[in-house]
């Protein structure tokens, strides 16, 4: 089966993002999923800290072809402290 070029390009973009975030030093990104959404990518899954989240999002944004990030990452620290405000 031949994959249309736009589908192949989208799959390649997802793979580039996955590869880039897997290389974040000291961060377990094995539970992060990457999907395409409205011209950008969605990142979903667990991370331990906001610093890890920031590093993963910055890394994904540096990947050629990524125009935006839908951040659906789940930060363990905030799950453990629900009274802490989540807005910046």
C-alpha positions, 0 to 999 in steps of 0.5 A: 500500500502506498501512503499519500505524501501528506500522510507520509510527511505527517508520520515523519513529523510525528517520528521526528518529534518522538525522537527529539523528546526521547533524547531529553537528558534525564527525563523519562518520556517513554509514556509520552504520545505525540499526535497531529492536531490542527497544524501542530502536535499534541503531547500527552502523557506523564512527566515528573516535574514542570521543568521536565514539561518545559524541556519536552515542550521546548524540544518539540517546538524546535523540531522542523515542521512543528508550528504549535503544541497542544500541551496535554502533559500530566505533571505528577507534582500537580496531581499530588498537590491539587490545591496548588494553582496551575495558572502562571 
